[in-house]
């Protein structure tokens, strides 16, 4: 576009981030990206911005300043309420007129923008004018400590000079929406010192395609290596407001530069019940219509599109030097992707590093009412208040859990007083989620049924501290809050690692000073995220129960090959755990279900025998080469290969459980190689669980076949003492500190080291008793893997033990 820079108008191409005082954060950021990032391949729609001078010129020519100050004084003195103050000021703007010089500047800039897209339209400028989005950008907006997200108005699909001028006036007026006034007060901005810039941007029609939001940091944990994208069909307003449950994509940023990898950690299909479209082709009005079944069952972006957006997100983040909150759209006609906004992420970018706060429930087996997506990583109890519209917002206080279908931007003054928020709809980037994070209020969004299930006055506890899944419990539950200054923890020579089971919680622990994951249990991912027996997916024809077959079809919606469902979901779960500790090693144990546990999976009873003692039966390594499970193990191997070689998380080490004999070890390694997991190839390491007396007795021979050992004290104790670890009546004899067990552990560590391989410990003992960690250090263990809650105590005990051991050596 031809440069038409005046004191009132500046084209995006002439703006940089230094122009925030002139055009606000939103427009300055658009100009910065057009100038610096568009040449790098990031698509930004062209446009122009009005300046803060234009806003003040509008105030002066209409003599509005004194009237606005008077109204604000009445509001501040308590003579009038917020609603009346905001409404009266907005009416002043709507009754005003644009000064001629400003109106002509805006219309001329709009004409030049239109000519760029309709170069032969000089004779009929009103017909051939470009559709635009008219956005508000406050001059104090989108600073690193204040987002101003959603505080002012945006008008889409604006066509023609008359409609443009009307939208511009409404943008000026929106500087005094109730939510914007409350937000400025909270953030310490003077109403009269904030001006408003209008961004006029070439409209990208997305009502027949898709749009959404992207954050370059995990929104719940601040994990910096994950990027999250939310998207839905139609205009992005539904994603931002939380009107729909959108699709969600997680991308691992460190591998985006490798063109041979597809670092997509996870993709979750949202229900996307409706989409926002334009009510007419020549106006700015919109309407929501139901989506089709095909749209609900399809992702709004393919993998290549997700990765393209993610690479743009990283480019934008690197340019600004901070985590970013970005809006994207996909053009209806061309299918091209565009970035239409980028602002600093304001929650985790201000997080004080070094302090770790952990919330945990103290109640045993509380009654779970429903689940959704967690927001806030905390726990709170309160009394339910059902809110349908603004008339229900009275009486909200610090004991109120606000329950609604979705929140609205105008509700912010009431939301800030509440204890927590629960919504039927929305994803992690919706308005309710963004507001709850900024206000420090825990939330669970996208429950789908909260307003229908919960009753006014119910006492509930909402927990967003248990990973991705937010939970609503019945009653007021007791919980603990533990705060740790990670900066004062010692750094022991012995590696302290994590035991992790659920992918949802993996990102939560990224700040803990650990050296990787010593045990990631594959069976937990299978039981919680896949839920179907792998052989039922290989041979669905053997399922005779219609009800079970319907469950399989429902869970595998969108998969023509049922086996791919297992591979994708398992790879996704492993990837999240591996990404959380990259590049530290993450040891993933292949499935170690017992037959009774496998039978409990959907379709499992058709493939599992009945055993008198499953603990000593068909489990671990013996399954992998068996003709009755070998095809299921192939799916496990394919998932592990995808994680390492497709997604690029080559820090994954595979570990084989319950390997009884040397011959069995050879058989398993051969089957793994057949399925693409050959020890040493592409750096693959394969470990063995050392948990059977034969492993201890033949430690040197097993060490020649594997790259490392991990001692599993539960099974080792069971088999050395001859005590069924599941037997309540024998629990008094099950003791990992028994001299026989400790002798075996000490000797296997010594012999393993002589064989030249590493050995870790992943049993429960150090988590339950940090004194046990001292024993392991004394034995010379290479690593100790414990549950997250025990990390701090174990680190301290290990450091003490190392210091004492050093003194004894001297």
URCOR-V81314 format. One record per residue. RES is the residue in one letter. PSI is psi in degrees with one decimal (999 if undefined). NEAR is the number of other ideal C-beta (glycine too) atoms within 8 Angstrom. Layout:
BEGIN
res->RES psi->PSI near->NEAR
res->RES psi->PSI near->NEAR
END
This chain:
BEGIN
res->X psi->138.6 near->10
res->X psi->135.5 near->4
res->X psi->126.9 near->7
res->X psi->38.7 near->12
res->X psi->126.8 near->7
res->X psi->-175.7 near->7
res->X psi->-12.7 near->5
res->X psi->-25.8 near->12
res->X psi->134.9 near->15
res->X psi->123.5 near->14
res->X psi->150.4 near->16
res->X psi->-38.1 near->15
res->X psi->-15.1 near->10
res->X psi->3.3 near->8
res->X psi->151.4 near->17
res->X psi->175.0 near->9
res->X psi->-17.5 near->9
res->X psi->-9.3 near->5
res->X psi->17.1 near->12
res->X psi->-43.5 near->13
res->X psi->-25.5 near->5
res->X psi->-41.5 near->12
res->X psi->8.6 near->17
res->X psi->166.4 near->17
res->X psi->-41.4 near->15
res->X psi->-50.1 near->15
res->X psi->-36.2 near->16
res->X psi->-38.4 near->17
res->X psi->-40.2 near->13
res->X psi->-43.0 near->17
res->X psi->-42.6 near->19
res->X psi->-42.6 near->13
res->X psi->-39.9 near->15
res->X psi->-41.5 near->13
res->X psi->-42.7 near->10
res->X psi->-29.0 near->10
res->X psi->-26.5 near->14
res->X psi->-39.7 near->11
res->X psi->-18.6 near->5
res->X psi->3.8 near->7
res->X psi->0.6 near->7
res->X psi->119.2 near->11
res->X psi->122.6 near->9
res->X psi->122.8 near->13
res->X psi->139.2 near->11
res->X psi->164.3 near->12
res->X psi->-161.9 near->13
res->X psi->167.7 near->14
res->X psi->143.8 near->19
res->X psi->156.9 near->15
res->X psi->170.6 near->13
res->X psi->-31.0 near->13
res->X psi->-38.2 near->9
res->X psi->-42.7 near->15
res->X psi->-45.7 near->13
res->X psi->-31.1 near->9
res->X psi->-41.9 near->12
res->X psi->-44.8 near->14
res->X psi->-46.4 near->11
res->X psi->-44.4 near->9
res->X psi->-26.0 near->8
res->X psi->3.8 near->9
res->X psi->52.6 near->8
res->X psi->-22.4 near->12
res->X psi->-49.1 near->9
res->X psi->-40.2 near->7
res->X psi->-40.6 near->9
res->X psi->-44.7 near->14
res->X psi->-40.8 near->9
res->X psi->-44.6 near->8
res->X psi->-42.3 near->12
res->X psi->-38.4 near->12
res->X psi->-41.0 near->8
res->X psi->-38.0 near->10
res->X psi->-45.8 near->13
res->X psi->-28.0 near->6
res->X psi->-2.8 near->6
res->X psi->8.7 near->4
res->X psi->-30.9 near->5
res->X psi->157.3 near->8
res->X psi->165.4 near->6
res->X psi->-46.2 near->10
res->X psi->-43.5 near->7
res->X psi->-39.9 near->9
res->X psi->-50.2 near->15
res->X psi->-45.7 near->12
res->X psi->-41.7 near->8
res->X psi->-41.7 near->10
res->X psi->-42.0 near->13
res->X psi->-36.0 near->12
res->X psi->-34.3 near->8
res->X psi->-42.7 near->12
res->X psi->-45.2 near->12
res->X psi->-29.4 near->9
res->X psi->-9.0 near->5
res->X psi->170.5 near->10
res->X psi->153.2 near->4
res->X psi->132.8 near->11
res->X psi->147.3 near->9
res->X psi->-45.4 near->6
res->X psi->-40.2 near->8
res->X psi->-43.6 near->14
res->X psi->-43.4 near->10
res->X psi->-37.2 near->8
res->X psi->-42.9 near->14
res->X psi->-45.2 near->17
res->X psi->-35.3 near->11
res->X psi->-42.1 near->10
res->X psi->-37.6 near->13
res->X psi->-39.1 near->15
res->X psi->-43.1 near->10
res->X psi->-35.6 near->11
res->X psi->-41.3 near->16
res->X psi->-39.4 near->13
res->X psi->-27.4 near->10
res->X psi->-31.5 near->9
res->X psi->-21.3 near->8
res->X psi->71.1 near->9
res->X psi->-19.6 near->6
res->X psi->24.4 near->4
res->X psi->23.7 near->12
res->X psi->-35.8 near->5
res->X psi->-22.5 near->4
res->X psi->67.3 near->6
res->X psi->-28.0 near->10
res->X psi->-32.6 near->7
res->X psi->-44.9 near->6
res->X psi->69.2 near->8
res->X psi->145.2 near->14
res->X psi->143.2 near->11
res->X psi->140.4 near->9
res->X psi->158.8 near->14
res->X psi->132.6 near->16
res->X psi->111.8 near->15
res->X psi->148.7 near->14
res->X psi->138.4 near->14
res->X psi->104.5 near->18
res->X psi->145.8 near->16
res->X psi->-7.0 near->14
res->X psi->11.7 near->12
res->X psi->151.6 near->15
res->X psi->36.5 near->13
res->X psi->162.1 near->9
res->X psi->-26.5 near->8
res->X psi->2.8 near->6
res->X psi->124.2 near->12
res->X psi->-31.4 near->11
res->X psi->20.0 near->13
res->X psi->126.3 near->7
res->X psi->8.1 near->8
res->X psi->-36.0 near->11
res->X psi->175.7 near->14
res->X psi->156.5 near->8
res->X psi->139.6 near->8
res->X psi->125.2 near->11
res->X psi->157.1 near->11
res->X psi->39.9 near->11
res->X psi->129.9 near->14
res->X psi->123.5 near->10
res->X psi->157.4 near->8
res->X psi->-42.0 near->9
res->X psi->-45.6 near->6
res->X psi->-36.2 near->11
res->X psi->-46.8 near->15
res->X psi->-35.7 near->12
res->X psi->-43.0 near->8
res->X psi->-37.7 near->12
res->X psi->-40.9 near->14
res->X psi->-40.9 near->12
res->X psi->-34.8 near->11
res->X psi->-47.1 near->15
res->X psi->-46.0 near->12
res->X psi->-31.8 near->11
res->X psi->-6.9 near->13
res->X psi->-17.2 near->12
res->X psi->35.6 near->13
res->X psi->156.1 near->14
res->X psi->-44.1 near->11
res->X psi->-37.9 near->13
res->X psi->-38.6 near->14
res->X psi->-44.2 near->13
res->X psi->-41.5 near->12
res->X psi->-42.5 near->12
res->X psi->-39.4 near->13
res->X psi->-43.0 near->8
res->X psi->-38.5 near->7
res->X psi->-1.3 near->8
res->X psi->28.0 near->5
res->X psi->137.3 near->10
res->X psi->125.5 near->6
res->X psi->-39.1 near->10
res->X psi->-11.9 near->8
res->X psi->-6.2 near->6
res->X psi->129.3 near->12
res->X psi->173.7 near->10
res->X psi->130.1 near->16
res->X psi->143.3 near->19
res->X psi->127.9 near->15
res->X psi->125.0 near->16
res->X psi->111.5 near->17
res->X psi->136.8 near->14
res->X psi->125.6 near->12
res->X psi->128.9 near->12
res->X psi->113.5 near->11
res->X psi->116.3 near->11
res->X psi->6.7 near->14
res->X psi->-17.7 near->12
res->X psi->4.9 near->7
res->X psi->-115.8 near->13
res->X psi->165.7 near->12
res->X psi->171.2 near->14
res->X psi->-156.4 near->16
res->X psi->148.5 near->14
res->X psi->132.9 near->16
res->X psi->136.6 near->14
res->X psi->18.4 near->13
res->X psi->150.9 near->13
res->X psi->122.9 near->12
res->X psi->-22.7 near->12
res->X psi->-35.2 near->13
res->X psi->-14.4 near->9
res->X psi->8.4 near->10
res->X psi->117.1 near->10
res->X psi->-15.5 near->8
res->X psi->-1.4 near->9
res->X psi->139.2 near->14
res->X psi->135.3 near->14
res->X psi->134.0 near->14
res->X psi->128.8 near->16
res->X psi->143.1 near->17
res->X psi->154.4 near->14
res->X psi->168.8 near->17
res->X psi->146.9 near->9
res->X psi->-160.4 near->13
res->X psi->152.0 near->12
res->X psi->-8.3 near->13
res->X psi->-36.2 near->9
res->X psi->-33.7 near->16
res->X psi->-45.0 near->17
res->X psi->-43.3 near->12
res->X psi->-20.7 near->13
res->X psi->24.1 near->18
res->X psi->-24.5 near->11
res->X psi->161.5 near->15
res->X psi->106.4 near->11
res->X psi->168.6 near->15
res->X psi->150.8 near->15
res->X psi->136.0 near->13
res->X psi->134.3 near->14
res->X psi->132.4 near->13
res->X psi->139.7 near->15
res->X psi->109.4 near->18
res->X psi->-41.8 near->13
res->X psi->-20.5 near->8
res->X psi->4.3 near->11
res->X psi->-24.2 near->12
res->X psi->-9.3 near->5
res->X psi->106.5 near->8
res->X psi->-16.8 near->4
res->X psi->-5.8 near->3
res->X psi->156.3 near->9
res->X psi->82.1 near->8
res->X psi->50.8 near->14
res->X psi->106.7 near->13
res->X psi->-38.6 near->12
res->X psi->149.7 near->11
res->X psi->129.4 near->11
res->X psi->126.3 near->7
res->X psi->121.0 near->9
res->X psi->160.4 near->12
res->X psi->-30.9 near->8
res->X psi->57.1 near->15
res->X psi->-23.5 near->9
res->X psi->166.9 near->12
res->X psi->146.6 near->15
res->X psi->126.5 near->12
res->X psi->171.7 near->12
res->X psi->136.1 near->12
res->X psi->-24.8 near->7
res->X psi->160.8 near->6
res->X psi->-16.7 near->4
res->X psi->17.2 near->4
res->X psi->172.8 near->10
res->X psi->0.7 near->11
res->X psi->148.9 near->7
res->X psi->164.5 near->13
res->X psi->153.4 near->8
res->X psi->132.2 near->9
res->X psi->154.4 near->7
res->X psi->145.0 near->5
res->X psi->158.6 near->10
res->X psi->164.0 near->6
res->X psi->-41.0 near->5
res->X psi->-40.3 near->6
res->X psi->-39.5 near->10
res->X psi->-30.4 near->10
res->X psi->6.8 near->8
res->X psi->145.6 near->7
res->X psi->144.7 near->7
res->X psi->-16.5 near->13
res->X psi->142.6 near->13
res->X psi->172.8 near->6
res->X psi->-40.7 near->8
res->X psi->-38.8 near->6
res->X psi->-39.2 near->10
res->X psi->-46.2 near->14
res->X psi->-34.3 near->13
res->X psi->-47.5 near->9
res->X psi->-42.1 near->13
res->X psi->-41.3 near->14
res->X psi->-39.4 near->9
res->X psi->-41.7 near->14
res->X psi->-43.3 near->14
res->X psi->-39.0 near->12
res->X psi->-45.0 near->12
res->X psi->-44.8 near->16
res->X psi->-45.3 near->12
res->X psi->-37.9 near->7
res->X psi->-42.3 near->10
res->X psi->-17.1 near->10
res->X psi->23.5 near->5
res->X psi->163.2 near->9
res->X psi->145.0 near->12
res->X psi->153.0 near->14
res->X psi->116.5 near->14
res->X psi->139.4 near->15
res->X psi->137.3 near->13
res->X psi->156.5 near->16
res->X psi->158.0 near->13
res->X psi->123.7 near->16
res->X psi->134.6 near->13
res->X psi->-44.5 near->9
res->X psi->-47.2 near->5
res->X psi->-21.6 near->5
res->X psi->4.3 near->6
res->X psi->147.2 near->7
res->X psi->146.7 near->12
res->X psi->148.5 near->12
res->X psi->124.3 near->14
res->X psi->-13.6 near->11
res->X psi->150.7 near->10
res->X psi->123.3 near->12
res->X psi->157.8 near->14
res->X psi->139.8 near->14
res->X psi->130.2 near->14
res->X psi->-3.2 near->11
res->X psi->-64.2 near->10
res->X psi->-21.0 near->10
res->X psi->-21.0 near->11
res->X psi->4.7 near->8
res->X psi->134.1 near->7
res->X psi->109.3 near->5
res->X psi->149.4 near->5
res->X psi->-13.8 near->7
res->X psi->126.7 near->9
res->X psi->125.8 near->9
res->X psi->127.3 near->8
res->X psi->125.4 near->11
res->X psi->137.7 near->11
res->X psi->139.6 near->10
res->X psi->143.2 near->11
res->X psi->-13.3 near->7
res->X psi->143.2 near->9
res->X psi->129.8 near->3
res->X psi->57.7 near->3
res->X psi->161.2 near->11
res->X psi->115.4 near->6
res->X psi->121.6 near->9
res->X psi->-41.1 near->9
res->X psi->170.4 near->10
res->X psi->163.6 near->9
res->X psi->-149.9 near->15
res->X psi->133.9 near->13
res->X psi->144.1 near->16
res->X psi->120.8 near->17
res->X psi->-21.5 near->12
res->X psi->36.8 near->10
res->X psi->-179.1 near->8
res->X psi->140.9 near->14
res->X psi->149.4 near->10
res->X psi->156.3 near->11
res->X psi->-170.2 near->14
res->X psi->134.2 near->10
res->X psi->134.1 near->13
res->X psi->111.4 near->13
res->X psi->125.6 near->11
res->X psi->120.0 near->10
res->X psi->-35.6 near->8
res->X psi->-172.8 near->5
res->X psi->-22.1 near->7
res->X psi->-14.9 near->6
res->X psi->5.4 near->9
res->X psi->-1.7 near->8
res->X psi->152.4 near->5
res->X psi->16.5 near->5
res->X psi->126.6 near->11
res->X psi->-169.6 near->7
res->X psi->-3.1 near->6
res->X psi->8.9 near->6
res->X psi->127.2 near->13
res->X psi->109.9 near->15
res->X psi->121.4 near->14
res->X psi->122.9 near->13
res->X psi->164.5 near->14
res->X psi->-46.2 near->7
res->X psi->154.6 near->14
res->X psi->161.0 near->14
res->X psi->148.9 near->8
res->X psi->-33.1 near->11
res->X psi->-8.4 near->8
res->X psi->-5.2 near->12
res->X psi->-42.9 near->12
res->X psi->-34.7 near->10
res->X psi->-37.2 near->10
res->X psi->-35.6 near->15
res->X psi->-17.0 near->10
res->X psi->-10.7 near->9
res->X psi->163.1 near->16
res->X psi->-29.9 near->10
res->X psi->168.7 near->14
res->X psi->136.7 near->19
res->X psi->130.2 near->16
res->X psi->156.3 near->20
res->X psi->-38.5 near->13
res->X psi->170.9 near->14
res->X psi->155.8 near->17
res->X psi->-170.0 near->15
res->X psi->-5.9 near->12
res->X psi->13.5 near->16
res->X psi->172.0 near->17
res->X psi->-45.4 near->14
res->X psi->-40.7 near->15
res->X psi->-45.1 near->17
res->X psi->-46.5 near->12
res->X psi->-43.6 near->13
res->X psi->-38.7 near->16
res->X psi->-45.8 near->11
res->X psi->-36.4 near->9
res->X psi->-4.6 near->8
res->X psi->31.0 near->6
res->X psi->126.9 near->13
res->X psi->150.7 near->15
res->X psi->154.4 near->16
res->X psi->118.2 near->21
res->X psi->158.6 near->19
res->X psi->33.2 near->13
res->X psi->-21.3 near->14
res->X psi->-17.0 near->9
res->X psi->12.2 near->8
res->X psi->-46.8 near->16
res->X psi->-21.3 near->11
res->X psi->-25.0 near->5
res->X psi->-44.3 near->7
res->X psi->147.3 near->12
res->X psi->149.0 near->6
res->X psi->127.8 near->6
res->X psi->-8.7 near->6
res->X psi->142.8 near->9
res->X psi->123.9 near->10
res->X psi->164.5 near->16
res->X psi->128.4 near->15
res->X psi->131.7 near->18
res->X psi->117.5 near->16
res->X psi->22.4 near->15
res->X psi->15.4 near->11
res->X psi->36.4 near->10
res->X psi->-157.9 near->10
res->X psi->-32.9 near->8
res->X psi->115.4 near->10
res->X psi->143.6 near->16
res->X psi->140.8 near->12
res->X psi->118.5 near->17
res->X psi->152.2 near->15
res->X psi->135.2 near->10
res->X psi->174.7 near->10
res->X psi->110.5 near->7
res->X psi->148.2 near->12
res->X psi->143.4 near->6
res->X psi->159.1 near->12
res->X psi->151.0 near->7
res->X psi->117.2 near->7
res->X psi->124.2 near->7
res->X psi->130.4 near->8
res->X psi->133.2 near->10
res->X psi->100.7 near->8
res->X psi->-21.1 near->11
res->X psi->-18.8 near->5
res->X psi->-2.1 near->4
res->X psi->142.6 near->11
res->X psi->167.5 near->6
res->X psi->91.3 near->5
res->X psi->156.4 near->9
res->X psi->-35.3 near->3
res->X psi->131.4 near->12
res->X psi->123.6 near->10
res->X psi->124.1 near->15
res->X psi->174.3 near->17
res->X psi->146.9 near->15
res->X psi->119.0 near->14
res->X psi->141.1 near->14
res->X psi->-41.1 near->6
res->X psi->129.3 near->10
res->X psi->-31.1 near->15
res->X psi->-33.3 near->9
res->X psi->-4.8 near->12
res->X psi->-47.2 near->14
res->X psi->-24.0 near->12
res->X psi->-30.7 near->11
res->X psi->14.0 near->13
res->X psi->-25.8 near->11
res->X psi->-14.6 near->8
res->X psi->138.7 near->10
res->X psi->64.8 near->9
res->X psi->169.8 near->12
res->X psi->32.5 near->8
res->X psi->-165.5 near->13
res->X psi->120.8 near->17
res->X psi->-19.9 near->14
res->X psi->112.5 near->13
res->X psi->117.1 near->14
res->X psi->113.0 near->11
res->X psi->-34.4 near->14
res->X psi->-27.3 near->10
res->X psi->-37.7 near->9
res->X psi->-41.9 near->15
res->X psi->-46.2 near->14
res->X psi->-32.7 near->12
res->X psi->-29.0 near->8
res->X psi->-24.0 near->11
res->X psi->-51.6 near->13
res->X psi->-7.7 near->9
res->X psi->137.3 near->15
res->X psi->131.2 near->14
res->X psi->-35.7 near->13
res->X psi->-24.2 near->13
res->X psi->-25.4 near->18
res->X psi->-28.5 near->15
res->X psi->-38.8 near->11
res->X psi->66.3 near->8
res->X psi->-19.5 near->11
res->X psi->-15.8 near->4
res->X psi->-3.6 near->8
res->X psi->114.2 near->11
res->X psi->-10.9 near->4
res->X psi->115.4 near->6
res->X psi->-36.5 near->5
res->X psi->-43.3 near->6
res->X psi->-36.3 near->11
res->X psi->-37.4 near->10
res->X psi->-38.8 near->8
res->X psi->-40.7 near->10
res->X psi->-45.6 near->16
res->X psi->-37.1 near->8
res->X psi->-45.4 near->7
res->X psi->-30.8 near->11
res->X psi->20.7 near->11
res->X psi->131.2 near->8
res->X psi->-5.4 near->6
res->X psi->116.7 near->9
res->X psi->-29.9 near->3
res->X psi->110.0 near->6
res->X psi->-30.1 near->11
res->X psi->-31.8 near->9
res->X psi->-29.3 near->9
res->X psi->-47.7 near->14
res->X psi->-47.0 near->14
res->X psi->-46.2 near->12
res->X psi->-48.3 near->10
res->X psi->-40.2 near->11
res->X psi->-43.5 near->16
res->X psi->-39.2 near->14
res->X psi->-45.9 near->13
res->X psi->-45.2 near->11
res->X psi->-40.1 near->18
res->X psi->-41.3 near->15
res->X psi->-42.9 near->15
res->X psi->-44.5 near->15
res->X psi->-39.1 near->16
res->X psi->-33.9 near->13
res->X psi->-22.2 near->13
res->X psi->7.0 near->14
res->X psi->137.1 near->12
res->X psi->10.4 near->3
res->X psi->153.6 near->11
res->X psi->141.7 near->10
res->X psi->112.8 near->15
res->X psi->113.0 near->17
res->X psi->118.0 near->14
res->X psi->127.0 near->13
res->X psi->166.0 near->13
res->X psi->135.8 near->10
res->X psi->40.8 near->12
res->X psi->148.6 near->10
res->X psi->164.8 near->11
res->X psi->-37.9 near->14
res->X psi->-31.3 near->9
res->X psi->-42.4 near->11
res->X psi->-38.2 near->12
res->X psi->-23.2 near->9
res->X psi->-12.2 near->7
res->X psi->158.2 near->13
res->X psi->125.2 near->11
res->X psi->-2.3 near->15
res->X psi->-32.4 near->12
res->X psi->-15.0 near->6
res->X psi->-7.8 near->11
res->X psi->-2.2 near->13
res->X psi->132.2 near->11
res->X psi->160.1 near->5
res->X psi->130.6 near->4
res->X psi->143.6 near->10
res->X psi->-36.3 near->2
res->X psi->80.4 near->7
res->X psi->-27.6 near->11
res->X psi->-29.7 near->10
res->X psi->17.1 near->4
res->X psi->-137.3 near->9
res->X psi->87.5 near->9
res->X psi->165.2 near->13
res->X psi->-137.9 near->10
res->X psi->-32.4 near->14
res->X psi->-20.1 near->11
res->X psi->-33.4 near->13
res->X psi->-31.2 near->14
res->X psi->-0.9 near->12
res->X psi->139.5 near->9
res->X psi->-20.1 near->4
res->X psi->-8.7 near->7
res->X psi->-8.8 near->11
res->X psi->-40.5 near->11
res->X psi->-31.0 near->10
res->X psi->-40.0 near->12
res->X psi->-32.6 near->15
res->X psi->-40.0 near->9
res->X psi->-38.3 near->15
res->X psi->-44.4 near->13
res->X psi->-40.5 near->12
res->X psi->-39.1 near->11
res->X psi->-43.6 near->14
res->X psi->-40.2 near->15
res->X psi->-39.3 near->12
res->X psi->-42.8 near->11
res->X psi->-45.5 near->14
res->X psi->-42.6 near->13
res->X psi->-25.3 near->9
res->X psi->-53.0 near->10
res->X psi->-33.2 near->16
res->X psi->11.9 near->12
res->X psi->76.7 near->15
res->X psi->8.5 near->8
res->X psi->-3.0 near->12
res->X psi->127.0 near->12
res->X psi->135.6 near->14
res->X psi->136.8 near->14
res->X psi->134.7 near->14
res->X psi->124.0 near->16
res->X psi->157.0 near->13
res->X psi->54.8 near->12
res->X psi->108.7 near->15
res->X psi->-36.4 near->8
res->X psi->163.8 near->7
res->X psi->-38.2 near->9
res->X psi->-41.7 near->6
res->X psi->-38.3 near->12
res->X psi->-45.1 near->15
res->X psi->-41.7 near->9
res->X psi->-44.5 near->11
res->X psi->-44.3 near->13
res->X psi->-35.4 near->11
res->X psi->-43.1 near->9
res->X psi->-41.2 near->12
res->X psi->-43.4 near->14
res->X psi->-38.6 near->10
res->X psi->-33.9 near->6
res->X psi->18.1 near->11
res->X psi->7.3 near->8
res->X psi->79.0 near->13
res->X psi->128.1 near->8
res->X psi->128.7 near->12
res->X psi->-21.4 near->5
res->X psi->130.1 near->7
res->X psi->31.8 near->6
res->X psi->11.6 near->6
res->X psi->126.0 near->12
res->X psi->141.2 near->9
res->X psi->122.4 near->14
res->X psi->168.2 near->14
res->X psi->137.8 near->15
res->X psi->126.0 near->17
res->X psi->94.8 near->16
res->X psi->5.6 near->13
res->X psi->141.6 near->12
res->X psi->-35.4 near->9
res->X psi->-33.6 near->8
res->X psi->-39.8 near->15
res->X psi->-43.9 near->12
res->X psi->-40.0 near->6
res->X psi->38.0 near->9
res->X psi->-43.9 near->15
res->X psi->-40.2 near->9
res->X psi->-43.6 near->8
res->X psi->-35.3 near->15
res->X psi->-25.6 near->13
res->X psi->-16.8 near->6
res->X psi->-20.0 near->10
res->X psi->162.6 near->13
res->X psi->-17.2 near->8
res->X psi->166.5 near->12
res->X psi->154.8 near->18
res->X psi->122.1 near->17
res->X psi->121.6 near->16
res->X psi->101.2 near->12
res->X psi->-25.0 near->14
res->X psi->-54.6 near->11
res->X psi->-35.1 near->12
res->X psi->-42.6 near->18
res->X psi->-43.1 near->15
res->X psi->-44.1 near->13
res->X psi->-28.0 near->10
res->X psi->-40.4 near->11
res->X psi->-8.5 near->12
res->X psi->37.1 near->5
res->X psi->124.2 near->10
res->X psi->115.0 near->8
res->X psi->-15.6 near->10
res->X psi->-2.4 near->4
res->X psi->117.4 near->8
res->X psi->-36.6 near->4
res->X psi->-18.6 near->4
res->X psi->7.0 near->9
res->X psi->-31.1 near->7
res->X psi->-17.4 near->4
res->X psi->-11.5 near->7
res->X psi->105.6 near->11
res->X psi->109.1 near->8
res->X psi->-12.7 near->12
res->X psi->3.5 near->9
res->X psi->139.1 near->10
res->X psi->-34.5 near->5
res->X psi->-41.9 near->8
res->X psi->-45.3 near->15
res->X psi->-35.8 near->10
res->X psi->-44.5 near->8
res->X psi->-42.9 near->12
res->X psi->-46.2 near->14
res->X psi->-43.8 near->9
res->X psi->-37.3 near->10
res->X psi->-32.6 near->15
res->X psi->-45.8 near->13
res->X psi->-46.5 near->10
res->X psi->-34.3 near->11
res->X psi->-41.8 near->14
res->X psi->-37.2 near->10
res->X psi->-30.6 near->7
res->X psi->-7.6 near->10
res->X psi->18.3 near->5
res->X psi->163.0 near->11
res->X psi->156.2 near->8
res->X psi->131.9 near->15
res->X psi->177.3 near->17
res->X psi->123.5 near->16
res->X psi->19.4 near->11
res->X psi->177.4 near->11
res->X psi->-18.5 near->9
res->X psi->-49.1 near->11
res->X psi->-27.0 near->16
res->X psi->-37.6 near->10
res->X psi->-31.7 near->6
res->X psi->103.4 near->7
res->X psi->-15.9 near->11
res->X psi->-28.8 near->7
res->X psi->-30.5 near->12
res->X psi->-35.9 near->13
res->X psi->-40.4 near->13
res->X psi->-44.2 near->10
res->X psi->-39.5 near->13
res->X psi->-42.7 near->13
res->X psi->-31.7 near->8
res->X psi->-12.7 near->10
res->X psi->25.1 near->8
res->X psi->145.0 near->12
res->X psi->-36.0 near->8
res->X psi->151.8 near->13
res->X psi->126.1 near->16
res->X psi->125.7 near->15
res->X psi->167.0 near->13
res->X psi->153.5 near->9
res->X psi->-39.0 near->12
res->X psi->-19.8 near->7
res->X psi->-4.8 near->11
res->X psi->-50.0 near->15
res->X psi->-48.5 near->8
res->X psi->-40.9 near->8
res->X psi->-41.4 near->15
res->X psi->-45.0 near->13
res->X psi->-43.1 near->11
res->X psi->-40.0 near->13
res->X psi->-43.9 near->15
res->X psi->-41.1 near->11
res->X psi->-44.4 near->9
res->X psi->-40.4 near->12
res->X psi->-40.6 near->12
res->X psi->-43.6 near->8
res->X psi->-39.3 near->9
res->X psi->-40.0 near->10
res->X psi->-40.2 near->8
res->X psi->-40.8 near->7
res->X psi->-37.5 near->6
res->X psi->-44.2 near->5
res->X psi->999 near->4
END
